[in-house]
Every structure is written in C-alpha cells, then in structure tokens.
Amino acid sequence: MTVASGRVMVASKKEKEADMLAKSSLSPPPKSEKKEQIFNLPLPTVVEGLDATGRSFQEKTVLFYISHNGASFNLANPITLGSRLKLIIDLPPSLAEDQNLKLVVNGRVALVEAHHSPASRNRVSLRFENKYFIKADG
C-alpha cells in the first residue's frame, strides 16, 4: 500500500512484481545469489513476439540484465504489458565450450518504461516462464 498526495493507492500483484523486477536490475544481488554464474553484459539477443498492434516482429537488441527470474533490454517495437516474448540469447563462448549456442527462453512483459522521444527505444523487463532450452546455431 502506498500513500501519495494524501490518497491511499493499492498496487496490484502484477505492478508489485514489475516493480520488484525493475528494482532488481538496479541493485547488486544479495549475498546468497552471488554464487550464481556471472555473465559479461551486454549479451546479444534477438527478441520475437507480437507488437502492440498484433503484428509479429523480430528485433536485435542486447540484454543489460539477466537473472533466473527475468531479463531487461531495450526495444524499438511497441509492446504491451503481459505480452509473451521469446528471447534468443547468444551464449558467451566460455559457457558454450567454444560452440555457437543460443539460450531460448519465453516470458511475459512485466514492465515497459517508455521514453518520451519517438526515436528512443523502450526499456522492457521480462519475467521468464519455466520453459527454456539451449540450441546449437544453425
């Protein structure tokens, strides 16, 4: 519950989750999570899905945050909260034993932070679903 200008505002569960995901990208991981694998970011990524008008798109971007729960990146295509997107992430050669491997993961848009300039890309935070796999490029 938040008090703003004398009014009480109640955030929905989705808003709370989106806020938590956004905050997690700005702060260092808790000590209990520091044992996880650390990646050099940005990671080259292709995003696939439907835009806000229902048209399919495929856009190259880079991840600037990733964890076991989700990822954050910038997109030029307009998308809506709750949209389902697929990320195809280039794995670093050190993790892929010098093979060209991709991590493919699906998720739902938890946050869209719009920029005021039409030429700017929107910051998107995606909450991962349980389904993911690693595939060889080709």
C-alpha positions as CSV (number, residue, x, y, z in Angstrom):
1,M,0.0,0.0,0.0
2,T,1.4,3.4,-1.0
3,V,0.3,6.9,0.2
4,A,0.6,9.5,-2.4
5,S,-0.7,13.1,-2.0
6,G,-2.9,12.1,0.9
7,R,-4.5,9.3,-1.1
8,V,-4.0,5.6,-0.5
9,M,-3.1,3.6,-3.6
10,V,-3.0,-0.2,-3.6
11,A,-0.7,-1.8,-6.2
12,S,-1.8,-4.9,-7.9
13,K,0.2,-8.1,-7.8
14,K,1.4,-7.6,-11.3
15,E,2.5,-4.0,-10.5
16,K,4.4,-5.2,-7.5
17,E,6.2,-8.0,-9.5
18,A,7.1,-5.5,-12.2
19,D,8.4,-3.0,-9.6
20,M,10.5,-5.8,-8.0
21,L,12.0,-6.9,-11.3
22,A,12.8,-3.3,-12.2
23,K,14.5,-2.6,-8.9
24,S,16.4,-5.9,-9.0
25,S,18.2,-4.6,-12.2
26,L,19.5,-1.5,-10.3
27,S,20.9,-3.1,-7.2
28,P,23.6,-5.7,-6.7
29,P,22.4,-9.3,-6.0
30,P,22.0,-10.4,-2.4
31,K,25.0,-12.3,-1.0
32,S,23.0,-15.6,-1.2
33,E,22.8,-15.1,-5.1
34,K,26.5,-14.2,-5.6
35,K,27.4,-17.9,-6.1
36,E,25.5,-17.9,-9.3
37,Q,27.2,-17.7,-12.7
38,I,28.2,-14.1,-13.6
39,F,27.9,-13.1,-17.3
40,N,29.6,-10.2,-19.1
41,L,26.9,-8.0,-20.3
42,P,25.6,-6.9,-22.7
43,L,24.6,-10.2,-24.3
44,P,23.5,-10.1,-28.0
45,T,19.8,-11.1,-28.2
46,V,17.0,-11.5,-30.7
47,V,13.5,-10.7,-29.4
48,E,10.5,-12.3,-31.2
49,G,6.8,-11.7,-30.5
50,L,3.8,-9.6,-31.3
51,D,3.9,-5.8,-31.1
52,A,1.1,-3.6,-29.6
53,T,-0.8,-3.8,-32.9
54,G,-0.7,-7.6,-33.1
55,R,2.0,-7.8,-35.8
56,S,4.8,-10.3,-35.4
57,F,8.3,-8.8,-35.1
58,Q,11.9,-9.9,-34.7
59,E,14.4,-7.3,-33.3
60,K,18.0,-7.4,-32.4
61,T,19.0,-5.9,-29.1
62,V,21.3,-6.6,-26.1
63,L,20.5,-7.7,-22.6
64,F,21.7,-5.4,-19.9
65,Y,20.4,-7.5,-17.1
66,I,19.6,-11.2,-16.7
67,S,18.8,-13.5,-13.8
68,H,17.0,-16.8,-13.2
69,N,13.7,-14.8,-13.0
70,G,13.9,-12.4,-15.9
71,A,15.8,-10.0,-18.1
72,S,15.9,-6.3,-19.1
73,F,16.6,-4.9,-22.6
74,N,15.6,-2.0,-24.9
75,L,13.1,-2.4,-27.8
76,A,12.1,-0.1,-30.6
77,N,8.9,-2.1,-31.3
78,P,5.9,-1.0,-29.1
79,I,4.7,-3.8,-26.9
80,T,2.1,-4.1,-24.1
81,L,2.3,-5.4,-20.5
82,G,1.6,-9.1,-20.4
83,S,2.8,-9.7,-24.0
84,R,4.6,-13.1,-24.5
85,L,8.0,-12.7,-26.0
86,K,10.8,-15.1,-26.9
87,L,14.4,-14.3,-26.3
88,I,17.2,-15.9,-28.3
89,I,20.4,-15.1,-26.4
90,D,23.9,-15.7,-27.7
91,L,25.8,-17.6,-25.0
92,P,29.3,-16.5,-24.3
93,P,31.9,-18.8,-25.8
94,S,33.3,-19.6,-22.3
95,L,29.9,-21.1,-21.4
96,A,29.3,-22.8,-24.7
97,E,32.6,-24.6,-24.9
98,D,33.5,-22.5,-27.9
99,Q,30.4,-23.6,-29.8
100,N,27.8,-21.1,-31.2
101,L,25.0,-21.9,-28.7
102,K,21.8,-19.9,-28.0
103,L,19.6,-19.9,-24.9
104,V,16.0,-19.7,-25.9
105,V,13.6,-18.6,-23.2
106,N,10.0,-17.3,-23.2
107,G,8.5,-14.8,-20.8
108,R,5.8,-12.2,-20.3
109,V,6.4,-8.5,-20.3
110,A,6.3,-7.2,-16.7
111,L,7.4,-3.6,-17.2
112,V,7.6,-1.2,-20.2
113,E,9.4,2.0,-19.4
114,A,8.6,4.4,-22.3
115,H,10.9,7.1,-23.5
116,H,9.5,10.5,-24.5
117,S,11.4,10.7,-27.7
118,P,9.9,8.8,-30.6
119,A,13.4,7.8,-31.8
120,S,14.3,6.2,-28.4
121,R,13.8,2.6,-27.5
122,N,11.6,1.5,-24.6
123,R,13.2,-0.3,-21.6
124,V,11.4,-3.7,-21.2
125,S,11.6,-6.1,-18.3
126,L,10.6,-9.7,-19.0
127,R,9.6,-12.3,-16.4
128,F,10.7,-15.7,-17.5
129,E,8.3,-18.7,-17.8
130,N,9.6,-22.1,-16.8
131,K,10.3,-23.3,-20.3
132,Y,13.7,-22.7,-21.8
133,F,16.3,-24.6,-23.8
134,I,19.8,-24.3,-25.3
135,K,20.2,-25.0,-29.0
136,A,23.1,-25.0,-31.5
137,D,23.0,-22.2,-34.0
138,G,22.4,-23.5,-37.5
